[in-house]
Amino acid sequence: MTAARFDRPELAPLWAAVRRRFEATAGPVTRIRLHGLEPAERAALADLLGLAYTPESEMTVSVRALDRILAAATGGLDTRALVEAIGGPLSNRVEDRRQRAAERADLWQWARRHPMVAAEPALLTWLDRVRAGGLVAGDASATRALLEQAFEILGALPATGEPLAVLAAQLTGDSHALDEDSRLGKIVLRALAALHGVDPPTDAEGRRRLWECSGVACDELSTVVLVAGMRPEGNGPLARGLRAWADAGQASVVTLAQLNRYPVGPLHGPVFVVENPAVMAVALRRFGATCPPLVCVAGWPSTAAIMMLRGIAASGVPLRYHGDFDGEGLRIAAHVMSRTGAEPWLLRAEDYRRALPGSGPPAGRVDDAPWDPRLAEVVRAHGTALLEEVVVESLLADMVAHVDGDGADEDIGTRAGEDPPAGRPLG
């Protein structure tokens, strides 16, 4: 007798329950619990099991007893074989769950080890939020593909002022890929929010500001960078203007429009990069026309600042970056270094310890500092911000060595065996 005899609507609840238990259980299945049986289904079960009574709407069926009955009726098929003959092969749902769990673990391990996350650990906050939101369509491979696209876009930022649709078309082939209602657009904006230490935007104005901070659809004239002591080679208008202001001992403002049209030519380095304009003001008062090449990013760097620094680095001139020792300052430092190849300048754990004042503002949320694994731990432990203005004398003293031509090839971080001059607040 074939299995077809048992493929009847009245027995369908039994085979469905058996399939669910077999697929969901790693070990042997001994009993099947049935619920909500209709009268015809109860009668069919009584006939199959050889019962002298009609069972209730809820009953338990012994798999061992069912095996004996089916083997005798079919010439050897047990319960598992019969269910597969009726409904196709059983899947191993336990193994499927294990495999999906392993795929998810591999996905998040890959994402957390991505070079962009290693360079800017603030992105770990973003990944945690993405993970909490669940996989795309429950699929690890689809989620990985989305994250790969997001990493590619983040790596291409800051842009140079092009509209969002143009950037999307350039990077994805779809001008609408980064629209506000697109999955990719939302996930990239969340990443930018994490980098800047702000909440993800909830309105059009917030989204516009974040994109502008990344050089998308930004104003070429109002997107600027502050520089001093820059004497690039070349006869272009920007090079001539920078040399003139450097000779006058004055800072100058360079616009994104100027950089797009007149790239900065080769210059002598290293180039020092600071976070706060007050440091540049003191440097100019101290050095005047002999001020070394100095760039101020003024908080989160503009597209003009990143573009200028990338151009300088591409010419082979070393960049040395310093900023505030607090959560925001360290995120800015990681961003500048990852986007431009700048090296830390008096911005290590030992520099923080030596110059830390007795009191100061709170450090805020402190993400890891890739250039010095100890730094974030030390700042978190003290919980006190060390602002750049407090250590200005240490910075200027280090620059003096280069103004005098001493130590130009030396690592400009904390020198072995030498304490930096004691810092003091400006003013």
N, C-alpha and C positions, 0 to 999 in steps of 0.2 A: 504494500500500500504506500502511495506517495504522500509527500507533504501537502499536496494540494487539498486533500480532504480537510486539513486543519486551518486552511486559509479562508475562514468564514467571518463575516462581520460580527457574529456573536462572540467569537473568541478573540477579536482584535484587541480589547482592553488587556487581556492576559499577555499576548505577545508584545504589546507595547510596553507593559510594565516590566516584563522579562528583559527586553532590550535595554531599557533605561538602567536597570540594576546591573546587568552584565557590563555595560559600557562605562558605568560610573564607579565600579568596584574593582580594586586591584586584585583582591584575593577571591577565594571561592564564594559563591552565592548559594545559600542554603534555603532561603525562604523568599517568597514574593508576596507582598501585601497589596491587595486590591481594594479600591474604594469606589463608591457610587455606582455599583453594578445595576443595570436594568434587569427586569424579570427575564427577558430572553437570554441575556448574557449569563445570569445565574443558572438558568436551566441548561444552557450549553456546557457550563463548567461542571454541573452535576453529572451530565452524561459523559463528559470526557474523563472525569476522575472516578466514575463508577460509584457515586454517592447515592445512598438510599434516601436522601432528603435534598431539598433545594436550599442552597446556602443563603445567608443574608447578603445585603448589599455590600458589606465589608467582610473580607475573608482573607485567610493566609493559605498559600499553596506551597507545599513542600517541593523543592526542585528535585530532590532525590526520587520522590514518588512519581513526579512528572516524567523524569528520565526513564523510569521502568515502563510506564504506560506507553510513552512514545516509541521506545525501542521495540517493544512487542508489536506495536501497531504499524511501524514503518520498516521493520527489518533492520534496525540498528541505529536510527537517528536519535540522538539525545536532545535535550531541550535547546542547547546552544546551536546545534546543527540545524534543528528545525526552524528556529527563529531566523537564521541566516538564509535558509532555503526560501523562506517566505518574504523576508524584507531586505535581503542582501547582507554583505559582510558586516559584522559588528566592528565599530570603531573602538579604539582604546582611549576613552575620554580621560582617564587618569594620566596616561602617557602624553595625550594631547595637551593637557593642562600643564604638565611638567615642561613640555617643549615650549609652550607659549610663555611660561614663566622664565625659562632660560633665555628665550628670545628677548623678552622685556629687559631682563637683567643685562644682557649683552648690549642692548640698545642704549640704556642709560649709562653703562660703563663707557661705551664708545663716546657718547655725548660729553660726559664729564671729563674725558681725557682729550677732547678735541683741542688742537693747538690754540684756537681762539679763547677757549675757556681757561687753558693754562696761562695764557698771557693776560687775561682780564678775568680774574676769579669772581668779580661781581656777577658774571653771567651764570654762576651756579644758582643764584637766587631765581633767575629766569627759568633755568631748567627745572628747578623744583616746582615752579608754578605750572610749567608745561606738563610735567609729570602728574601733578595733582588734577589737571584737567582731563586726563585719560588719553589713550591712544587714538589716533585718527582712524575712525571706523573700526576700532579694536584691533588694528593691525600694526605690528611692530615695524614691518618693512615700509608701510606707507608713512608712518611717523618718522622713520629715519630719512626717507626721501624728502619730507617736508623740512626736517631740521638741516639736512644738507643744503637745501635751497636757502634757508635762513642764514646759515653760516657763510654761504657764498655772497649773499647780499651784504651781511655785516662786514665781511672782509673787503668789500668794494667801497665802503663808506670811510671817510666822508666823500660825498659826490662834489662836483664842481659847479653846482648851481642849476643843473638841468631839472626840468619838471619831473614829478614823480612818475608820470606815465612813460616818459622817455627812458628814465632809469630802469623801470620795470621791463620795458621792451628790450633794452640792451642786455639785461641780465637773464631774462627768462623767455624772451620771445613773445611775451604777452603783455601788452600795455596796461591791462587791468589787473595784473597779478598782485599788485601791492595796493589795490583799492581798499578803502576802509572796511568793506564788508567781505573781503577775501580772507581766507584762513592764513595765507602766507603774510599778508599785510598786517594782520593782527599779531601774529607771533613775532614778527620783526619789531613792531612797535613795543611789544612787551620787553623784548631784549634791550632796546634802546632805553626804555624806562629803568630797567635794572642797572644798566651801565651808569646812568645819571643819578641813581639813588632816589627816584621819584616813583609815585604810583602810576600804573598804566593809565593813559589818557582815556577819558570817558566822553569827550566832546571833540568837535572839529577843530576848535582852537588849540586844544592840548595836542592833538595829533599833528597839526601844522607846526607847532613849536618844536616838537621832537624831530620831525623831518628836517626842519630848517637847521637845527643844531647839528644835523648830519650832512649838511650841505645840499639838501634837496630843495629845489625851488627857492633858494635863498637869494637875497638881494646882493648883487656883486659889489655894490658901492658901500653898503652898510656892514658887510662881512669883512672885518679887518684884522690885522695883527700889528702889535706894537713892537718896534725894534730899535736898537741903538748900536753904535759902534760898527755898523755893517759897511764894509768897503769891498763890494764885489767887483770883479774885473768886468770889462766890457764897456761899450759906449752907448748902450740903450738908455732911454730916459729914466727907467727905474734904477739902474746901477749908478748913473750919474747923480740922481737925487739922493740916494742912500749915502753915497760918498760925501756929498755936500753937507748933509745933516750930521754925519759922523764927524767931519772936520770941524763943524760948529759946536760939537759937544752936546748935541740935542737928539732927542728921540724923534722917530718919524712913524707915521701910520701908513701901512701898506694895505691896499684894498685887494679883494679877490679879483676884481676886474683887472687891476694892474698885473697881478701874478699870472692870470690867464693869458695876458698878451705879452708880458715881458718877464719871463722867468729869471730868477736871480742867478747871476753868473758865478763862477768859481770865486771863492774867498779863502782867506787864511783862517784856520781854526785853532783850537776848538771853538765851537759856538756854545755859549751858556744859555740855558733856557730856564726861566723862572715862572712861577705861577702868579705872583702878585706884582702889580705896577709899582707899589711903594718900593720894592727892592730895586727896580730899574731906576727910580728917581734918586735913590741914595747912591747908586753906582755912578750915575751921571754927575752928581754933585762931587763925588770923590775923584772920579777919573777924568771927567770932561771929555776932551777930544781924544784922550788915550784909552777910552773905555773899550774893553774887548767886545767882540761881537756878542750881542745879547738879544734874546727874544723873550717876550713876555706873553704867555698864553691867556692871562687874565681870567683865571678860573677854568671852566671847561673850554678847551681850545676850539676856536672857530675853524671853519674849513680853510680860511686863509692861512691860519697858523699851521695847520697840519700840512697844507700844500707847500708852504715855504720850507718847513722843516724837512719834508721828504725830498724836496729839491736839493737842499743843502747836503743831506746825507747821501743822496745819489751821486754827488760830486766827490765823495770820499772824505768829506770833512766830518770829524766826530762831533756828536751832540752830547751835551752833559745837562741832565735835567734835575732840578730841585723844586720841591713844593712843600705844602703844609703837611705836617705829621698828624693827620686826623683821618677819619674815615673817608670823607670826600676827597681830601688831598691825595690819599694813596690810590683811590680809584682813578683820579685824574692822571696821576703819575703812571699807573699801569696802562692807561689808555694811550698817553703820549708815547711811552716807550714801545708799546706793541705796534702803533701805527707809523712810527718814524724811525725806529731802531736806536733811539737815544739811550744812553747809559745813565745809571743813577749817579748823582753828584751830592756827596755828603748827605745821603738819604738812606742810611742803613741803621740797623738796630743800635749799634754803638754810638752813632751820631745822635740818635734820639736820647739815649741814656745820658750822655755827657752834657747835653744842653737843656735837658728838661727842667723847667722852672718849678718852684715849690707849688705853684697853683696855676690854673689856666682853665679855659673852657673845656667842656667834655669832648671826647674824641668822636662820639657818635658810633654808628655801625662801621666796624673795621673789617674789610675783606682781606684775604691773604695778599701778600706782596710777593709776586713771583721772583723778583730779583734778590730777595733776602727772606727766606722762610721764617727767620726769627723776629722780623720786624713787627708783623701784625700781632704776634703773641705778646711782645713787650708792650706795644701800645695798648692792647686790650687790658693787660695786667695793670697798667698805670691808669688807664681811662682818661688821660689828660692830653689835650691837643697841644702840639708844639708848632706854633705858627711861623711861617717863613720870616716874617718881620723880626721875630725875636732872635733869630740866628743870622741876621744880615751881616754882622761883623765877621763871622766865620766864612760866609760866602765871599765877601769882598777880599778878605785876607787870602783866600785860595785863588781868587782871580788875579791878585797882585803878582803872584809867582809867574803867571802867564803874561801879564803886562810887561814884566821885567825880563821875560824870555827864559825863566827858570822852570824846569819841570814840565815842559810842553808835551813830552812824550810819556809822562807819568800818569798812572791811574789817579783820577781826580777824586776818588772817594776818600774815605778816612785813611791816611797814610799810616803804615805800620810804625809803631813806636812814637807817633807824634800826635799830641792832643790838639784839636782845632782851637783857635782863640775862643774865649768865653763869649757866648752870644749875649746881646742886650737888646731890649726893645728899641724901636725907632723913636726918635724925638727926645 
